[in-house]
Amino acid sequence: MQDLIERLMAQGLTEEQAYKAIEVIKNFTKEKFPLFSGAIDKLFDKYGPKDEEDFIP
């Protein structure tokens, strides 16, 4: 996924815009192929940005 983000940024998008573009593509794909929405979510979640884990020592 990072490769795609970098390609979008190389085309002039900010990092935030690149992630938003991917979110739009994800939602569009889920609308067009609702049967695969679970698989699409897993794919995009697996390769999407990771939230920082809270760690309290």
N, CA, C and O atoms as a Maestro MAE file, in Angstrom:
{
 s_m_m2io_version
 :::
 2.0.0
}

f_m_ct {
 s_m_title
 :::
 protein
 m_atom[228] {
  # First column is atom index #
  i_m_mmod_type
  r_m_x_coord
  r_m_y_coord
  r_m_z_coord
  i_m_residue_number
  s_m_chain_name
  s_m_pdb_residue_name
  s_m_pdb_atom_name
  i_m_atomic_number
  :::
  1 25 0.825 -1.185 0.000 1 A "MET " " N  " 7
  2 3 0.000 0.000 0.000 1 A "MET " " CA " 6
  3 2 0.870 1.251 0.000 1 A "MET " " C  " 6
  4 15 0.525 2.267 -0.603 1 A "MET " " O  " 8
  5 25 2.004 1.156 0.686 2 A "GLN " " N  " 7
  6 3 2.883 2.319 0.750 2 A "GLN " " CA " 6
  7 2 3.368 2.704 -0.645 2 A "GLN " " C  " 6
  8 15 3.539 3.887 -0.940 2 A "GLN " " O  " 8
  9 25 3.590 1.710 -1.502 3 A "ASP " " N  " 7
  10 3 4.000 2.004 -2.879 3 A "ASP " " CA " 6
  11 2 2.942 2.837 -3.589 3 A "ASP " " C  " 6
  12 15 3.266 3.780 -4.310 3 A "ASP " " O  " 8
  13 25 1.683 2.490 -3.383 4 A "LEU " " N  " 7
  14 3 0.596 3.229 -4.010 4 A "LEU " " CA " 6
  15 2 0.525 4.652 -3.466 4 A "LEU " " C  " 6
  16 15 0.333 5.605 -4.221 4 A "LEU " " O  " 8
  17 25 0.682 4.785 -2.157 5 A "ILE " " N  " 7
  18 3 0.689 6.129 -1.544 5 A "ILE " " CA " 6
  19 2 1.806 6.967 -2.142 5 A "ILE " " C  " 6
  20 15 1.599 8.132 -2.482 5 A "ILE " " O  " 8
  21 25 2.990 6.380 -2.272 6 A "GLU " " N  " 7
  22 3 4.132 7.113 -2.821 6 A "GLU " " CA " 6
  23 2 3.894 7.502 -4.278 6 A "GLU " " C  " 6
  24 15 4.272 8.596 -4.696 6 A "GLU " " O  " 8
  25 25 3.275 6.618 -5.049 7 A "ARG " " N  " 7
  26 3 2.978 6.952 -6.445 7 A "ARG " " CA " 6
  27 2 1.979 8.105 -6.537 7 A "ARG " " C  " 6
  28 15 2.130 9.008 -7.360 7 A "ARG " " O  " 8
  29 25 0.966 8.062 -5.686 8 A "LEU " " N  " 7
  30 3 -0.005 9.154 -5.685 8 A "LEU " " CA " 6
  31 2 0.650 10.462 -5.266 8 A "LEU " " C  " 6
  32 15 0.349 11.517 -5.825 8 A "LEU " " O  " 8
  33 25 1.532 10.398 -4.297 9 A "MET " " N  " 7
  34 3 2.230 11.605 -3.847 9 A "MET " " CA " 6
  35 2 3.170 12.124 -4.932 9 A "MET " " C  " 6
  36 15 3.354 13.334 -5.068 9 A "MET " " O  " 8
  37 25 3.764 11.217 -5.703 10 A "ALA " " N  " 7
  38 3 4.635 11.631 -6.807 10 A "ALA " " CA " 6
  39 2 3.840 12.360 -7.892 10 A "ALA " " C  " 6
  40 15 4.407 13.128 -8.670 10 A "ALA " " O  " 8
  41 25 2.537 12.121 -7.942 11 A "GLN " " N  " 7
  42 3 1.677 12.783 -8.905 11 A "GLN " " CA " 6
  43 2 1.137 14.113 -8.381 11 A "GLN " " C  " 6
  44 15 0.345 14.776 -9.051 11 A "GLN " " O  " 8
  45 25 1.573 14.501 -7.173 12 A "GLY " " N  " 7
  46 3 1.215 15.814 -6.663 12 A "GLY " " CA " 6
  47 2 0.226 15.834 -5.514 12 A "GLY " " C  " 6
  48 15 -0.123 16.909 -5.027 12 A "GLY " " O  " 8
  49 25 -0.237 14.672 -5.069 13 A "LEU " " N  " 7
  50 3 -1.154 14.645 -3.934 13 A "LEU " " CA " 6
  51 2 -0.363 14.690 -2.621 13 A "LEU " " C  " 6
  52 15 0.772 14.220 -2.545 13 A "LEU " " O  " 8
  53 25 -0.982 15.259 -1.611 14 A "THR " " N  " 7
  54 3 -0.389 15.186 -0.283 14 A "THR " " CA " 6
  55 2 -0.642 13.778 0.261 14 A "THR " " C  " 6
  56 15 -1.438 13.025 -0.301 14 A "THR " " O  " 8
  57 25 0.028 13.432 1.341 15 A "GLU " " N  " 7
  58 3 -0.180 12.116 1.931 15 A "GLU " " CA " 6
  59 2 -1.638 11.940 2.353 15 A "GLU " " C  " 6
  60 15 -2.227 10.881 2.137 15 A "GLU " " O  " 8
  61 25 -2.210 12.968 2.947 16 A "GLU " " N  " 7
  62 3 -3.613 12.919 3.371 16 A "GLU " " CA " 6
  63 2 -4.536 12.720 2.167 16 A "GLU " " C  " 6
  64 15 -5.475 11.926 2.232 16 A "GLU " " O  " 8
  65 25 -4.278 13.424 1.083 17 A "GLN " " N  " 7
  66 3 -5.091 13.277 -0.122 17 A "GLN " " CA " 6
  67 2 -4.946 11.876 -0.712 17 A "GLN " " C  " 6
  68 15 -5.920 11.304 -1.201 17 A "GLN " " O  " 8
  69 25 -3.743 11.326 -0.668 18 A "ALA " " N  " 7
  70 3 -3.511 9.979 -1.199 18 A "ALA " " CA " 6
  71 2 -4.304 8.947 -0.417 18 A "ALA " " C  " 6
  72 15 -4.931 8.065 -1.005 18 A "ALA " " O  " 8
  73 25 -4.280 9.051 0.904 19 A "TYR " " N  " 7
  74 3 -5.063 8.122 1.722 19 A "TYR " " CA " 6
  75 2 -6.558 8.292 1.475 19 A "TYR " " C  " 6
  76 15 -7.302 7.311 1.457 19 A "TYR " " O  " 8
  77 25 -6.997 9.529 1.286 20 A "LYS " " N  " 7
  78 3 -8.409 9.783 1.001 20 A "LYS " " CA " 6
  79 2 -8.800 9.188 -0.349 20 A "LYS " " C  " 6
  80 15 -9.888 8.627 -0.485 20 A "LYS " " O  " 8
  81 25 -7.930 9.303 -1.343 21 A "ALA " " N  " 7
  82 3 -8.198 8.727 -2.663 21 A "ALA " " CA " 6
  83 2 -8.349 7.213 -2.564 21 A "ALA " " C  " 6
  84 15 -9.233 6.631 -3.192 21 A "ALA " " O  " 8
  85 25 -7.496 6.586 -1.785 22 A "ILE " " N  " 7
  86 3 -7.587 5.141 -1.615 22 A "ILE " " CA " 6
  87 2 -8.876 4.770 -0.895 22 A "ILE " " C  " 6
  88 15 -9.495 3.757 -1.221 22 A "ILE " " O  " 8
  89 25 -9.282 5.565 0.064 23 A "GLU " " N  " 7
  90 3 -10.548 5.323 0.775 23 A "GLU " " CA " 6
  91 2 -11.732 5.403 -0.194 23 A "GLU " " C  " 6
  92 15 -12.663 4.602 -0.114 23 A "GLU " " O  " 8
  93 25 -11.687 6.367 -1.102 24 A "VAL " " N  " 7
  94 3 -12.758 6.506 -2.100 24 A "VAL " " CA " 6
  95 2 -12.780 5.280 -3.009 24 A "VAL " " C  " 6
  96 15 -13.850 4.754 -3.315 24 A "VAL " " O  " 8
  97 25 -11.616 4.829 -3.438 25 A "ILE " " N  " 7
  98 3 -11.528 3.639 -4.288 25 A "ILE " " CA " 6
  99 2 -12.049 2.418 -3.545 25 A "ILE " " C  " 6
  100 15 -12.768 1.601 -4.120 25 A "ILE " " O  " 8
  101 25 -11.695 2.290 -2.284 26 A "LYS " " N  " 7
  102 3 -12.162 1.168 -1.462 26 A "LYS " " CA " 6
  103 2 -13.690 1.163 -1.393 26 A "LYS " " C  " 6
  104 15 -14.320 0.133 -1.631 26 A "LYS " " O  " 8
  105 25 -14.274 2.294 -1.072 27 A "ASN " " N  " 7
  106 3 -15.735 2.378 -0.949 27 A "ASN " " CA " 6
  107 2 -16.435 2.147 -2.286 27 A "ASN " " C  " 6
  108 15 -17.482 1.501 -2.336 27 A "ASN " " O  " 8
  109 25 -15.866 2.671 -3.364 28 A "PHE " " N  " 7
  110 3 -16.429 2.463 -4.695 28 A "PHE " " CA " 6
  111 2 -16.424 0.976 -5.047 28 A "PHE " " C  " 6
  112 15 -17.415 0.442 -5.546 28 A "PHE " " O  " 8
  113 25 -15.306 0.323 -4.783 29 A "THR " " N  " 7
  114 3 -15.180 -1.105 -5.079 29 A "THR " " CA " 6
  115 2 -16.183 -1.917 -4.275 29 A "THR " " C  " 6
  116 15 -16.782 -2.857 -4.799 29 A "THR " " O  " 8
  117 25 -16.370 -1.566 -3.011 30 A "LYS " " N  " 7
  118 3 -17.337 -2.275 -2.170 30 A "LYS " " CA " 6
  119 2 -18.762 -2.087 -2.681 30 A "LYS " " C  " 6
  120 15 -19.571 -3.012 -2.606 30 A "LYS " " O  " 8
  121 25 -19.079 -0.898 -3.200 31 A "GLU " " N  " 7
  122 3 -20.412 -0.650 -3.746 31 A "GLU " " CA " 6
  123 2 -20.644 -1.462 -5.020 31 A "GLU " " C  " 6
  124 15 -21.736 -1.990 -5.234 31 A "GLU " " O  " 8
  125 25 -19.623 -1.560 -5.858 32 A "LYS " " N  " 7
  126 3 -19.758 -2.271 -7.123 32 A "LYS " " CA " 6
  127 2 -19.727 -3.787 -6.949 32 A "LYS " " C  " 6
  128 15 -20.331 -4.520 -7.732 32 A "LYS " " O  " 8
  129 25 -19.021 -4.252 -5.919 33 A "PHE " " N  " 7
  130 3 -18.875 -5.683 -5.670 33 A "PHE " " CA " 6
  131 2 -19.209 -5.999 -4.214 33 A "PHE " " C  " 6
  132 15 -18.332 -6.398 -3.447 33 A "PHE " " O  " 8
  133 25 -20.478 -5.822 -3.830 34 A "PRO " " N  " 7
  134 3 -20.850 -5.996 -2.420 34 A "PRO " " CA " 6
  135 2 -20.586 -7.405 -1.893 34 A "PRO " " C  " 6
  136 15 -20.393 -7.592 -0.692 34 A "PRO " " O  " 8
  137 25 -20.575 -8.376 -2.769 35 A "LEU " " N  " 7
  138 3 -20.307 -9.749 -2.360 35 A "LEU " " CA " 6
  139 2 -18.900 -9.894 -1.788 35 A "LEU " " C  " 6
  140 15 -18.643 -10.770 -0.962 35 A "LEU " " O  " 8
  141 25 -17.999 -9.034 -2.230 36 A "PHE " " N  " 7
  142 3 -16.605 -9.109 -1.804 36 A "PHE " " CA " 6
  143 2 -16.228 -8.039 -0.779 36 A "PHE " " C  " 6
  144 15 -15.043 -7.819 -0.531 36 A "PHE " " O  " 8
  145 25 -17.208 -7.377 -0.188 37 A "SER " " N  " 7
  146 3 -16.903 -6.257 0.710 37 A "SER " " CA " 6
  147 2 -16.050 -6.678 1.902 37 A "SER " " C  " 6
  148 15 -15.180 -5.920 2.331 37 A "SER " " O  " 8
  149 25 -16.281 -7.858 2.439 38 A "GLY " " N  " 7
  150 3 -15.460 -8.327 3.556 38 A "GLY " " CA " 6
  151 2 -14.016 -8.522 3.149 38 A "GLY " " C  " 6
  152 15 -13.105 -8.132 3.879 38 A "GLY " " O  " 8
  153 25 -13.798 -9.122 1.991 39 A "ALA " " N  " 7
  154 3 -12.437 -9.336 1.490 39 A "ALA " " CA " 6
  155 2 -11.754 -8.013 1.161 39 A "ALA " " C  " 6
  156 15 -10.558 -7.845 1.396 39 A "ALA " " O  " 8
  157 25 -12.522 -7.081 0.618 40 A "ILE " " N  " 7
  158 3 -11.976 -5.763 0.293 40 A "ILE " " CA " 6
  159 2 -11.549 -5.051 1.568 40 A "ILE " " C  " 6
  160 15 -10.470 -4.459 1.613 40 A "ILE " " O  " 8
  161 25 -12.383 -5.100 2.609 41 A "ASP " " N  " 7
  162 3 -12.023 -4.491 3.893 41 A "ASP " " CA " 6
  163 2 -10.733 -5.095 4.439 41 A "ASP " " C  " 6
  164 15 -9.842 -4.370 4.882 41 A "ASP " " O  " 8
  165 25 -10.636 -6.416 4.407 42 A "LYS " " N  " 7
  166 3 -9.436 -7.084 4.927 42 A "LYS " " CA " 6
  167 2 -8.201 -6.678 4.143 42 A "LYS " " C  " 6
  168 15 -7.147 -6.427 4.727 42 A "LYS " " O  " 8
  169 25 -8.324 -6.612 2.826 43 A "LEU " " N  " 7
  170 3 -7.191 -6.231 1.993 43 A "LEU " " CA " 6
  171 2 -6.724 -4.820 2.310 43 A "LEU " " C  " 6
  172 15 -5.536 -4.589 2.539 43 A "LEU " " O  " 8
  173 25 -7.655 -3.883 2.324 44 A "PHE " " N  " 7
  174 3 -7.282 -2.504 2.569 44 A "PHE " " CA " 6
  175 2 -6.830 -2.285 4.014 44 A "PHE " " C  " 6
  176 15 -5.921 -1.492 4.258 44 A "PHE " " O  " 8
  177 25 -7.444 -2.969 4.964 45 A "ASP " " N  " 7
  178 3 -7.031 -2.830 6.357 45 A "ASP " " CA " 6
  179 2 -5.640 -3.404 6.582 45 A "ASP " " C  " 6
  180 15 -4.850 -2.859 7.354 45 A "ASP " " O  " 8
  181 25 -5.348 -4.503 5.907 46 A "LYS " " N  " 7
  182 3 -4.040 -5.139 6.050 46 A "LYS " " CA " 6
  183 2 -2.925 -4.226 5.554 46 A "LYS " " C  " 6
  184 15 -1.858 -4.147 6.163 46 A "LYS " " O  " 8
  185 25 -3.180 -3.545 4.453 47 A "TYR " " N  " 7
  186 3 -2.143 -2.721 3.843 47 A "TYR " " CA " 6
  187 2 -2.339 -1.230 4.073 47 A "TYR " " C  " 6
  188 15 -1.588 -0.415 3.537 47 A "TYR " " O  " 8
  189 25 -3.325 -0.874 4.853 48 A "GLY " " N  " 7
  190 3 -3.585 0.530 5.127 48 A "GLY " " CA " 6
  191 2 -2.684 1.068 6.221 48 A "GLY " " C  " 6
  192 15 -1.840 0.342 6.747 48 A "GLY " " O  " 8
  193 25 -2.852 2.316 6.562 49 A "PRO " " N  " 7
  194 3 -2.031 2.908 7.619 49 A "PRO " " CA " 6
  195 2 -2.326 2.245 8.959 49 A "PRO " " C  " 6
  196 15 -3.475 1.918 9.260 49 A "PRO " " O  " 8
  197 25 -1.306 2.054 9.744 50 A "LYS " " N  " 7
  198 3 -1.449 1.425 11.060 50 A "LYS " " CA " 6
  199 2 -1.622 2.497 12.117 50 A "LYS " " C  " 6
  200 15 -0.900 3.494 12.135 50 A "LYS " " O  " 8
  201 25 -2.588 2.281 12.999 51 A "ASP " " N  " 7
  202 3 -2.770 3.190 14.123 51 A "ASP " " CA " 6
  203 2 -1.672 2.910 15.141 51 A "ASP " " C  " 6
  204 15 -1.245 1.770 15.322 51 A "ASP " " O  " 8
  205 25 -1.238 3.951 15.785 52 A "GLU " " N  " 7
  206 3 -0.243 3.780 16.828 52 A "GLU " " CA " 6
  207 2 -0.854 3.013 17.984 52 A "GLU " " C  " 6
  208 15 -1.964 3.315 18.422 52 A "GLU " " O  " 8
  209 25 -0.141 2.038 18.468 53 A "GLU " " N  " 7
  210 3 -0.642 1.272 19.606 53 A "GLU " " CA " 6
  211 2 -0.323 2.024 20.890 53 A "GLU " " C  " 6
  212 15 0.772 2.561 21.058 53 A "GLU " " O  " 8
  213 25 -1.285 2.052 21.779 54 A "ASP " " N  " 7
  214 3 -1.041 2.654 23.086 54 A "ASP " " CA " 6
  215 2 -0.289 1.647 23.930 54 A "ASP " " C  " 6
  216 15 -0.710 0.498 24.068 54 A "ASP " " O  " 8
  217 25 0.815 2.078 24.488 55 A "PHE " " N  " 7
  218 3 1.610 1.190 25.312 55 A "PHE " " CA " 6
  219 2 2.005 1.943 26.575 55 A "PHE " " C  " 6
  220 15 2.707 2.952 26.526 55 A "PHE " " O  " 8
  221 25 1.552 1.444 27.665 56 A "ILE " " N  " 7
  222 3 1.887 2.057 28.959 56 A "ILE " " CA " 6
  223 2 2.769 1.067 29.694 56 A "ILE " " C  " 6
  224 15 2.305 -0.017 30.049 56 A "ILE " " O  " 8
  225 25 4.025 1.407 29.932 57 A "PRO " " N  " 7
  226 3 4.931 0.465 30.630 57 A "PRO " " CA " 6
  227 2 4.560 0.260 32.064 57 A "PRO " " C  " 6
  228 15 5.224 -0.498 32.771 57 A "PRO " " O  " 8
  :::
 }
 m_bond[227] {
  # First column is bond index #
  i_m_from
  i_m_to
  i_m_order
  :::
  1 1 2 1
  2 2 3 1
  3 3 4 2
  4 3 5 1
  5 5 6 1
  6 6 7 1
  7 7 8 2
  8 7 9 1
  9 9 10 1
  10 10 11 1
  11 11 12 2
  12 11 13 1
  13 13 14 1
  14 14 15 1
  15 15 16 2
  16 15 17 1
  17 17 18 1
  18 18 19 1
  19 19 20 2
  20 19 21 1
  21 21 22 1
  22 22 23 1
  23 23 24 2
  24 23 25 1
  25 25 26 1
  26 26 27 1
  27 27 28 2
  28 27 29 1
  29 29 30 1
  30 30 31 1
  31 31 32 2
  32 31 33 1
  33 33 34 1
  34 34 35 1
  35 35 36 2
  36 35 37 1
  37 37 38 1
  38 38 39 1
  39 39 40 2
  40 39 41 1
  41 41 42 1
  42 42 43 1
  43 43 44 2
  44 43 45 1
  45 45 46 1
  46 46 47 1
  47 47 48 2
  48 47 49 1
  49 49 50 1
  50 50 51 1
  51 51 52 2
  52 51 53 1
  53 53 54 1
  54 54 55 1
  55 55 56 2
  56 55 57 1
  57 57 58 1
  58 58 59 1
  59 59 60 2
  60 59 61 1
  61 61 62 1
  62 62 63 1
  63 63 64 2
  64 63 65 1
  65 65 66 1
  66 66 67 1
  67 67 68 2
  68 67 69 1
  69 69 70 1
  70 70 71 1
  71 71 72 2
  72 71 73 1
  73 73 74 1
  74 74 75 1
  75 75 76 2
  76 75 77 1
  77 77 78 1
  78 78 79 1
  79 79 80 2
  80 79 81 1
  81 81 82 1
  82 82 83 1
  83 83 84 2
  84 83 85 1
  85 85 86 1
  86 86 87 1
  87 87 88 2
  88 87 89 1
  89 89 90 1
  90 90 91 1
  91 91 92 2
  92 91 93 1
  93 93 94 1
  94 94 95 1
  95 95 96 2
  96 95 97 1
  97 97 98 1
  98 98 99 1
  99 99 100 2
  100 99 101 1
  101 101 102 1
  102 102 103 1
  103 103 104 2
  104 103 105 1
  105 105 106 1
  106 106 107 1
  107 107 108 2
  108 107 109 1
  109 109 110 1
  110 110 111 1
  111 111 112 2
  112 111 113 1
  113 113 114 1
  114 114 115 1
  115 115 116 2
  116 115 117 1
  117 117 118 1
  118 118 119 1
  119 119 120 2
  120 119 121 1
  121 121 122 1
  122 122 123 1
  123 123 124 2
  124 123 125 1
  125 125 126 1
  126 126 127 1
  127 127 128 2
  128 127 129 1
  129 129 130 1
  130 130 131 1
  131 131 132 2
  132 131 133 1
  133 133 134 1
  134 134 135 1
  135 135 136 2
  136 135 137 1
  137 137 138 1
  138 138 139 1
  139 139 140 2
  140 139 141 1
  141 141 142 1
  142 142 143 1
  143 143 144 2
  144 143 145 1
  145 145 146 1
  146 146 147 1
  147 147 148 2
  148 147 149 1
  149 149 150 1
  150 150 151 1
  151 151 152 2
  152 151 153 1
  153 153 154 1
  154 154 155 1
  155 155 156 2
  156 155 157 1
  157 157 158 1
  158 158 159 1
  159 159 160 2
  160 159 161 1
  161 161 162 1
  162 162 163 1
  163 163 164 2
  164 163 165 1
  165 165 166 1
  166 166 167 1
  167 167 168 2
  168 167 169 1
  169 169 170 1
  170 170 171 1
  171 171 172 2
  172 171 173 1
  173 173 174 1
  174 174 175 1
  175 175 176 2
  176 175 177 1
  177 177 178 1
  178 178 179 1
  179 179 180 2
  180 179 181 1
  181 181 182 1
  182 182 183 1
  183 183 184 2
  184 183 185 1
  185 185 186 1
  186 186 187 1
  187 187 188 2
  188 187 189 1
  189 189 190 1
  190 190 191 1
  191 191 192 2
  192 191 193 1
  193 193 194 1
  194 194 195 1
  195 195 196 2
  196 195 197 1
  197 197 198 1
  198 198 199 1
  199 199 200 2
  200 199 201 1
  201 201 202 1
  202 202 203 1
  203 203 204 2
  204 203 205 1
  205 205 206 1
  206 206 207 1
  207 207 208 2
  208 207 209 1
  209 209 210 1
  210 210 211 1
  211 211 212 2
  212 211 213 1
  213 213 214 1
  214 214 215 1
  215 215 216 2
  216 215 217 1
  217 217 218 1
  218 218 219 1
  219 219 220 2
  220 219 221 1
  221 221 222 1
  222 222 223 1
  223 223 224 2
  224 223 225 1
  225 225 226 1
  226 226 227 1
  227 227 228 2
  :::
 }
}
